[in-house]
Amino acid sequence: MLTPNEAQERAHSLVQAAMKSGASAADAIYICNATTQVGMRLGVLEDVERSEGETIGLRYFDGQRSATISASDMSADALDTLVERAGHMAKAAPEDQYAGLADAELLMTGPSPDLALDDSGDPDPQILRDRALEAEDAARAVDGVTNSEGGGASAARAAVALSTSHGFDGCYSGSMYSLSASVLAGGGSDMQRDYASHSIRHFAELEDAADIGRHAGERAVARMNPVSVKSGAMPVVFDPRVGGTLVGHLLGAISGQAIARKTSFLLDAMGEQVFDSGVTLHDNPHLVQGLRSKAFDGEGLPTQARKLIDAGRLTTWLLNAATARQLKLAPTGHATRGTAGSPGTGASNLHIAPGKTSPAELMADVKQGIYVTELIGMGVNGVTGDYSRGAGGFLIQDGEIGPAVSGITIAGNLKDMFAAMIPASDLDMRRSVNVPTLRVDGMTVAGD
């Protein structure tokens, strides 16, 4: 795998070649990665995979026309052909008055902050095998676990470089380690599955394998013997493992693309009270060792920490250069970029600030409700905000978490759900999107 500086040279050279060929502007992104994955099942090595790859993407401008093309062949002849093809495609593309690189005066300058994203490690596959086996063994040792979908461990490193024709060159590298276990409990018509996992930037901080396995086993066993639920309106409490999906729906609704196309249920909500005043959503791209940390966005603009939701109020759209021009606003440093296609938008490390009450206190007055630990399907309409998803979890009775439930549907409208959302105090920063336990009253639950 190339070093960040070598990756930077690849991207920079391709941009220079595009400009020499007649491009009015260009940018290139280069990504290389190496991944080792080990899977164990029923105590036996199931697979070991090692993959290494590199891709480069070129965005070529001919005035207001542009084309994006990518390749994985880094030979000189292949890259020359890439530039030539991109030029021909750009000349044939329709004009777009909003297309173009980000304004030069907005680009990041100076050194990047040290975000400690790379521990430079490359653990031996035997170490990964031992971790995966330990996790699965611990899960299978839980009383009631009857079968296993396996334990897995992986180690990956990647280098990313972005170069533009108007003076930006930036690069970084990152490592990522993951450990998981997935097992089954019960049998016949009452077979239940659950899992546990952890991902981290530094191998030394990966969660203990036995703990991960035990959590997976205990979660699977707890879901046995589900009871039926009478349909009706009731509070729904989202476990932190699934509550982050609600944040994902918010991001889709405030993306520059959705706003520019007028396809968002929050189209007129800028500056408005979208959530309860107790909800604040932080976006922190400079979180040390953060899973989505980065100093610059996909167009070379500096990133910065901000509150997307501040005491319930929506503060910003997520804008890249093109959507900012279309909306006559400034880009927000939320451009995302792959090697294929034009830049999109996205956020970084997100968390909802914890509330003041514990999960137990949050549920104390619930006569009947649902504690959701699993969501199924994607019945969400981004234009209207209508929300309907299959779910599983546990019945809440008289303020206590009771027996398991499965095969239910929870429904509502995201506007109403956001307004009713109450966060508990149990925030745990272990994912890229972190939320405490969340309560939403007034949802419709459809059971048997």
C-alpha positions as CSV (number, residue, x, y, z in Angstrom):
1,M,0.0,0.0,0.0
2,L,1.3,3.5,-0.9
3,T,2.2,6.0,1.8
4,P,0.0,9.2,1.9
5,N,2.7,11.2,0.2
6,E,3.0,8.6,-2.7
7,A,-0.8,8.6,-2.9
8,Q,-0.7,12.4,-3.1
9,E,1.7,12.3,-6.0
10,R,-0.6,9.9,-7.9
11,A,-3.6,12.3,-7.6
12,H,-1.5,15.4,-8.4
13,S,0.0,13.9,-11.5
14,L,-3.3,12.9,-12.9
15,V,-4.7,16.5,-12.4
16,Q,-1.6,17.9,-14.2
17,A,-2.1,15.5,-17.1
18,A,-5.7,16.6,-17.4
19,M,-4.8,20.3,-17.5
20,K,-2.1,19.6,-20.1
21,S,-4.7,17.9,-22.3
22,G,-6.9,21.0,-22.3
23,A,-9.2,20.8,-19.2
24,S,-10.4,24.1,-17.9
25,A,-10.3,22.6,-14.4
26,A,-9.9,19.2,-12.8
27,D,-9.6,17.3,-9.6
28,A,-8.6,13.7,-8.7
29,I,-9.0,11.4,-5.8
30,Y,-6.9,8.4,-5.2
31,I,-7.7,5.6,-2.7
32,C,-5.7,2.6,-1.8
33,N,-6.4,0.0,0.8
34,A,-5.4,-3.3,2.3
35,T,-7.8,-5.6,4.3
36,T,-7.4,-8.9,6.1
37,Q,-10.6,-10.7,7.3
38,V,-10.8,-13.9,9.3
39,G,-14.0,-15.8,10.0
40,M,-14.6,-18.6,12.4
41,R,-17.7,-20.8,12.7
42,L,-18.4,-23.5,15.3
43,G,-14.8,-23.3,16.3
44,V,-13.4,-24.0,12.9
45,L,-11.7,-21.6,10.5
46,E,-14.2,-20.7,7.8
47,D,-12.3,-18.2,5.7
48,V,-9.3,-15.9,5.5
49,E,-9.3,-13.1,3.0
50,R,-6.6,-10.7,2.1
51,S,-7.4,-7.9,-0.4
52,E,-5.4,-5.0,-1.7
53,G,-6.6,-2.5,-4.2
54,E,-6.2,1.0,-5.6
55,T,-8.6,3.2,-7.6
56,I,-8.3,6.8,-8.9
57,G,-11.1,9.1,-10.1
58,L,-10.7,12.1,-12.3
59,R,-13.3,14.9,-12.6
60,Y,-12.6,16.7,-15.9
61,F,-14.1,20.1,-16.7
62,D,-14.6,21.7,-20.1
63,G,-16.1,25.0,-19.1
64,Q,-19.5,24.2,-17.5
65,R,-19.4,20.7,-18.9
66,S,-17.8,17.9,-16.9
67,A,-17.3,14.2,-16.7
68,T,-16.0,11.8,-14.0
69,I,-14.2,8.6,-14.8
70,S,-12.2,6.1,-12.6
71,A,-9.7,3.3,-13.1
72,S,-7.9,0.7,-11.1
73,D,-5.0,0.3,-13.6
74,M,-2.3,2.7,-12.6
75,S,0.0,2.1,-15.6
76,A,1.0,5.2,-17.6
77,D,-0.8,4.1,-20.7
78,A,-4.0,3.4,-18.8
79,L,-4.0,6.8,-17.1
80,D,-3.3,8.6,-20.4
81,T,-6.3,6.8,-21.8
82,L,-8.3,7.8,-18.8
83,V,-7.5,11.5,-19.3
84,E,-8.4,11.2,-23.0
85,R,-11.7,9.5,-22.4
86,A,-12.6,12.0,-19.7
87,G,-12.0,14.9,-22.1
88,H,-14.2,13.4,-24.8
89,M,-17.0,12.7,-22.3
90,A,-16.8,16.2,-20.9
91,K,-17.2,17.8,-24.3
92,A,-20.2,15.7,-25.0
93,A,-21.9,16.3,-21.6
94,P,-24.7,18.9,-21.1
95,E,-23.8,22.2,-19.5
96,D,-24.4,22.7,-15.8
97,Q,-24.4,26.2,-14.5
98,Y,-23.6,25.0,-11.0
99,A,-20.8,22.7,-11.9
100,G,-17.2,23.5,-10.9
101,L,-14.6,23.2,-8.3
102,A,-15.1,24.8,-4.9
103,D,-13.9,28.5,-4.9
104,A,-10.2,28.7,-4.4
105,E,-10.4,31.1,-1.5
106,L,-12.4,28.6,0.5
107,L,-9.9,25.7,0.3
108,M,-8.1,24.5,3.4
109,T,-4.6,25.9,3.9
110,G,-1.9,25.1,6.4
111,P,-1.2,21.7,8.1
112,S,-3.9,19.2,8.9
113,P,-4.7,18.5,12.5
114,D,-3.3,15.3,13.9
115,L,-6.4,13.1,14.3
116,A,-4.5,9.9,15.2
117,L,-6.4,7.9,12.5
118,D,-3.7,5.4,11.8
119,D,-1.8,3.2,14.2
120,S,0.3,1.8,11.4
121,G,-0.5,-1.7,12.5
122,D,-0.8,-4.9,10.5
123,P,-1.7,-7.7,12.9
124,D,-0.9,-11.3,12.0
125,P,-3.9,-13.2,10.7
126,Q,-3.3,-15.7,13.6
127,I,-4.0,-12.9,16.0
128,L,-7.2,-12.1,14.2
129,R,-8.1,-15.8,14.2
130,D,-7.6,-16.0,17.9
131,R,-9.8,-12.9,18.6
132,A,-12.6,-14.2,16.3
133,L,-12.5,-17.6,17.9
134,E,-12.6,-16.2,21.4
135,A,-15.6,-14.0,20.6
136,E,-17.5,-17.0,19.1
137,D,-16.6,-19.3,21.9
138,A,-17.8,-16.8,24.5
139,A,-21.1,-16.4,22.6
140,R,-21.6,-20.2,22.3
141,A,-20.9,-20.6,26.0
142,V,-24.0,-18.6,26.9
143,D,-26.8,-20.9,28.1
144,G,-29.5,-21.2,25.5
145,V,-27.3,-20.5,22.5
146,T,-27.9,-23.4,20.0
147,N,-26.0,-22.4,16.8
148,S,-23.6,-19.8,15.4
149,E,-23.3,-17.7,12.4
150,G,-19.7,-17.1,13.3
151,G,-17.1,-14.8,14.8
152,G,-15.2,-12.4,12.7
153,A,-12.2,-10.1,12.9
154,S,-10.7,-7.7,10.4
155,A,-7.9,-5.3,10.0
156,A,-7.7,-2.6,7.3
157,R,-5.6,0.4,6.3
158,A,-6.3,2.9,3.7
159,A,-4.7,6.1,2.2
160,V,-6.7,8.8,0.6
161,A,-5.4,11.8,-1.5
162,L,-7.2,14.6,-3.1
163,S,-5.7,17.1,-5.6
164,T,-7.3,20.0,-7.5
165,S,-6.1,22.1,-10.4
166,H,-6.5,25.3,-8.4
167,G,-4.0,24.5,-5.7
168,F,-5.3,22.0,-3.2
169,D,-3.3,18.9,-2.3
170,G,-4.3,16.9,0.8
171,C,-3.8,13.3,2.0
172,Y,-4.3,11.1,5.0
173,S,-4.2,7.5,6.0
174,G,-6.3,5.5,8.5
175,S,-6.5,2.1,10.1
176,M,-9.7,0.3,11.1
177,Y,-10.2,-2.9,13.2
178,S,-13.4,-4.8,13.7
179,L,-14.6,-7.7,15.8
180,S,-18.0,-9.4,15.8
181,A,-20.0,-12.4,16.8
182,S,-23.5,-13.6,15.7
183,V,-25.3,-16.5,17.2
184,L,-28.7,-18.2,17.4
185,A,-30.7,-19.2,20.4
186,G,-33.6,-21.6,20.7
187,G,-34.9,-23.8,17.9
188,G,-37.7,-24.6,15.5
189,S,-40.2,-21.7,15.2
190,D,-38.6,-20.0,18.2
191,M,-35.1,-19.5,16.8
192,Q,-33.7,-16.1,17.5
193,R,-30.6,-14.4,16.2
194,D,-28.6,-11.4,17.6
195,Y,-25.0,-10.1,17.4
196,A,-22.5,-7.8,19.0
197,S,-19.6,-5.9,17.3
198,H,-17.0,-3.2,17.8
199,S,-15.0,-1.1,15.3
200,I,-12.1,1.1,16.3
201,R,-9.1,3.0,14.7
202,H,-6.4,1.6,17.0
203,F,-6.0,-2.2,17.5
204,A,-5.0,-1.8,21.1
205,E,-8.4,-0.3,22.0
206,L,-10.5,-3.0,20.4
207,E,-13.1,-4.3,22.9
208,D,-12.4,-7.6,24.7
209,A,-13.4,-10.5,22.5
210,A,-15.0,-12.4,25.3
211,D,-17.2,-9.4,26.2
212,I,-18.3,-9.1,22.6
213,G,-19.2,-12.8,22.4
214,R,-21.0,-12.8,25.7
215,H,-23.1,-9.8,24.6
216,A,-24.1,-11.5,21.4
217,G,-25.1,-14.7,23.2
218,E,-27.1,-12.9,25.9
219,R,-28.9,-10.7,23.4
220,A,-29.9,-13.8,21.3
221,V,-31.2,-15.7,24.3
222,A,-33.1,-12.7,25.6
223,R,-35.2,-12.6,22.4
224,M,-36.6,-16.1,22.9
225,N,-40.3,-16.8,23.5
226,P,-41.6,-13.5,22.0
227,V,-45.2,-12.5,22.9
228,S,-47.9,-10.9,20.8
229,V,-48.6,-7.2,21.0
230,K,-52.0,-5.5,20.7
231,S,-51.9,-2.9,18.0
232,G,-52.3,0.8,19.0
233,A,-50.6,4.1,19.7
234,M,-47.9,3.9,22.3
235,P,-44.4,5.1,23.3
236,V,-41.5,3.5,21.4
237,V,-38.0,3.5,22.9
238,F,-35.1,3.0,20.6
239,D,-32.0,1.2,21.8
240,P,-28.8,3.1,21.0
241,R,-27.8,0.4,18.4
242,V,-30.8,1.4,16.2
243,G,-31.5,4.9,17.3
244,G,-28.8,6.3,15.1
245,T,-30.9,5.4,12.0
246,L,-33.2,8.3,12.9
247,V,-30.2,10.6,12.6
248,G,-29.6,9.1,9.2
249,H,-33.1,10.1,8.0
250,L,-32.4,13.6,9.2
251,L,-29.2,13.8,7.2
252,G,-31.0,12.7,4.1
253,A,-33.6,15.4,4.6
254,I,-31.1,18.3,5.1
255,S,-28.7,17.3,2.3
256,G,-28.1,20.0,-0.3
257,Q,-29.3,17.7,-3.0
258,A,-32.7,17.1,-1.4
259,I,-33.2,20.8,-0.6
260,A,-32.2,21.9,-4.2
261,R,-34.5,19.3,-5.7
262,K,-37.3,20.2,-3.2
263,T,-37.6,16.5,-2.2
264,S,-37.3,16.9,1.6
265,F,-39.9,16.9,4.3
266,L,-37.8,19.6,6.0
267,L,-37.7,21.9,3.0
268,D,-38.9,25.0,4.9
269,A,-37.5,24.1,8.3
270,M,-34.2,26.1,8.3
271,G,-33.9,27.8,11.7
272,E,-37.1,26.2,12.9
273,Q,-37.7,24.1,16.0
274,V,-37.6,20.6,14.5
275,F,-36.8,18.7,17.7
276,D,-37.6,19.2,21.4
277,S,-35.3,21.9,23.0
278,G,-33.5,19.1,24.8
279,V,-32.0,17.6,21.6
280,T,-28.7,18.9,20.3
281,L,-26.9,17.0,17.4
282,H,-23.1,17.5,17.2
283,D,-21.1,16.9,14.0
284,N,-17.4,16.6,14.9
285,P,-15.0,15.8,12.0
286,H,-11.9,16.5,14.2
287,L,-12.7,13.9,16.8
288,V,-9.3,12.1,17.6
289,Q,-9.5,8.5,16.4
290,G,-13.0,9.2,15.1
291,L,-14.4,6.6,12.6
292,R,-15.3,9.4,10.2
293,S,-12.8,12.1,11.1
294,K,-11.2,14.1,8.4
295,A,-9.5,17.5,8.1
296,F,-10.9,18.4,4.7
297,D,-14.0,17.4,2.8
298,G,-14.3,15.8,-0.7
299,E,-13.6,19.2,-2.4
300,G,-10.7,20.3,-0.3
301,L,-12.6,22.6,2.0
302,P,-11.7,22.6,5.7
303,T,-14.1,20.7,8.0
304,Q,-15.2,22.1,11.3
305,A,-17.2,20.9,14.3
306,R,-20.8,22.3,14.5
307,K,-24.2,21.7,15.9
308,L,-26.5,20.5,13.1
309,I,-29.4,20.7,15.6
310,D,-28.9,23.3,18.4
311,A,-31.5,23.0,21.3
312,G,-33.9,21.5,18.8
313,R,-33.4,24.1,16.0
314,L,-32.1,23.2,12.6
315,T,-29.0,25.3,11.9
316,T,-27.7,24.2,8.5
317,W,-28.0,22.3,5.3
318,L,-25.2,19.9,4.3
319,L,-23.8,21.6,1.2
320,N,-21.1,20.9,-1.4
321,A,-20.0,23.5,-3.9
322,A,-22.7,22.7,-6.5
323,T,-25.7,22.7,-4.2
324,A,-24.4,25.8,-2.4
325,R,-24.3,27.7,-5.7
326,Q,-27.8,26.4,-6.6
327,L,-29.2,27.6,-3.2
328,K,-27.1,30.8,-3.2
329,L,-25.4,29.8,0.0
330,A,-21.9,29.0,1.1
331,P,-20.6,25.4,1.1
332,T,-20.5,23.9,4.6
333,G,-17.5,21.5,4.2
334,H,-19.8,18.5,4.0
335,A,-18.8,17.4,0.4
336,T,-18.2,13.6,0.1
337,R,-16.3,12.1,-2.8
338,G,-15.6,8.6,-4.2
339,T,-13.7,7.8,-7.3
340,A,-16.8,7.6,-9.4
341,G,-19.4,10.3,-9.8
342,S,-19.7,13.9,-8.7
343,P,-19.4,14.9,-5.0
344,G,-22.3,14.2,-2.7
345,T,-22.8,15.4,0.8
346,G,-22.5,13.7,4.2
347,A,-21.6,14.3,7.9
348,S,-18.8,13.0,10.0
349,N,-18.8,11.7,13.6
350,L,-22.2,12.5,15.0
351,H,-23.8,12.3,18.5
352,I,-26.9,13.4,20.2
353,A,-26.1,15.1,23.5
354,P,-27.2,13.0,26.4
355,G,-30.3,14.0,28.3
356,K,-30.7,14.3,32.1
357,T,-32.6,11.0,32.8
358,S,-31.5,7.4,32.8
359,P,-33.1,4.9,30.5
360,A,-35.0,3.4,33.4
361,E,-36.3,6.9,34.4
362,L,-37.2,7.6,30.8
363,M,-39.4,4.5,30.7
364,A,-40.8,4.7,34.2
365,D,-44.2,6.1,33.3
366,V,-44.8,3.9,30.2
367,K,-47.8,1.7,30.9
368,Q,-47.3,-0.2,27.6
369,G,-44.7,0.5,24.9
370,I,-42.0,-1.1,22.8
371,Y,-38.2,-1.2,23.4
372,V,-36.8,-1.6,19.9
373,T,-33.5,-3.3,19.3
374,E,-33.9,-4.3,15.7
375,L,-35.3,-2.5,12.6
376,I,-36.2,-4.2,9.3
377,G,-36.9,-2.8,5.9
378,M,-36.7,0.8,4.6
379,G,-40.2,2.1,4.6
380,V,-39.3,5.8,4.9
381,N,-40.5,8.5,2.5
382,G,-38.0,11.3,2.3
383,V,-40.5,13.7,0.7
384,T,-43.3,13.3,3.2
385,G,-41.5,12.0,6.2
386,D,-43.8,9.0,6.5
387,Y,-42.1,6.3,8.5
388,S,-43.0,2.6,8.7
389,R,-40.5,-0.2,9.5
390,G,-40.6,-3.7,10.8
391,A,-39.2,-4.0,14.3
392,G,-38.3,-6.4,17.0
393,G,-37.3,-5.9,20.7
394,F,-39.1,-6.1,24.0
395,L,-42.5,-5.1,25.5
396,I,-42.4,-2.3,28.1
397,Q,-45.0,-2.9,30.8
398,D,-45.5,-0.6,33.8
399,G,-42.1,1.0,33.3
400,E,-40.2,-2.2,33.1
401,I,-38.7,-4.0,30.1
402,G,-40.6,-7.3,29.7
403,P,-40.8,-10.2,27.3
404,A,-39.4,-10.2,23.7
405,V,-41.6,-9.1,20.8
406,S,-41.0,-9.7,17.1
407,G,-42.7,-9.3,13.7
408,I,-44.2,-5.9,14.6
409,T,-44.4,-2.7,12.6
410,I,-43.8,0.8,14.0
411,A,-45.1,3.8,12.1
412,G,-45.4,7.5,12.3
413,N,-44.2,10.7,10.6
414,L,-40.6,11.8,11.1
415,K,-41.7,15.4,11.7
416,D,-43.8,14.2,14.6
417,M,-41.2,11.7,15.8
418,F,-38.4,14.3,15.9
419,A,-40.6,16.8,17.8
420,A,-41.5,14.1,20.4
421,M,-38.0,12.7,20.8
422,I,-36.5,12.6,24.3
423,P,-32.9,11.4,24.8
424,A,-31.7,9.5,27.9
425,S,-28.4,10.0,29.7
426,D,-26.6,6.8,28.5
427,L,-24.6,8.1,25.5
428,D,-21.7,5.8,24.6
429,M,-19.3,7.0,22.0
430,R,-18.5,3.7,20.1
431,R,-19.9,4.3,16.6
432,S,-19.8,6.8,13.9
433,V,-23.3,7.9,14.8
434,N,-23.8,7.8,18.5
435,V,-27.1,8.3,20.3
436,P,-28.4,7.6,23.8
437,T,-31.6,5.7,24.4
438,L,-34.4,7.6,22.6
439,R,-38.0,7.8,23.5
440,V,-40.7,8.8,20.9
441,D,-44.3,8.9,22.1
442,G,-47.4,8.5,20.0
443,M,-46.1,6.0,17.4
444,T,-48.4,3.5,15.9
445,V,-47.5,-0.1,16.6
446,A,-49.1,-2.9,14.6
447,G,-48.8,-6.4,16.2
448,D,-50.6,-9.6,15.7
